[in-house]
Amino acid sequence: MAKALARDAAELLTAHEDAKRHPAPEVYTPAEGLAHMHWYPESFRTALREVHPAVRTGRLINVLNPATTVLESRDSVSADATANALLALRRLIDALAADIE
């Protein structure tokens, strides 16, 4: 799951940077919140419960949903894959949040 998360986050980041994808304004709110918090499974789950319904139908939610599971597996055997996935997701979230400022 970590490798898929890293791949999907990188693809969304590339699309965002290439201006191929222009997220709805509602996407920026969860990105801003996630960019400014410590990522723990519980806090991530809480943030996902509060996302706008429009976000639930987009591609971003398909990246965010598995992140909780990846966060829970931080100390597993696949620690490198987990770290890489979370770094890719952090880059995506930071890029989206930077567009707000």
Stockholm file with secondary structure:
# STOCKHOLM 1.0

chainA/1-101         MAKALARDAAELLTAHEDAKRHPAPEVYTPAEGLAHMHWYPESFRTALREVHPAVRTGRLINVLNPATTVLESRDSVSADATANALLALRRLIDALAADIE
#=GR chainA/1-101 SS CHHHHHHHHHHHHHHHHTTSCCCCHHHHHHHHHHHTSCCCHHHHHHHHHTSCTTGGGSHHHHHHHHHHHHHHTTTSTTHHHHHHHHHHHHHHHHHHHHTTC
#=GC SS_cons         CHHHHHHHHHHHHHHHHTTSCCCCHHHHHHHHHHHTSCCCHHHHHHHHHTSCTTGGGSHHHHHHHHHHHHHHTTTSTTHHHHHHHHHHHHHHHHHHHHTTC
//
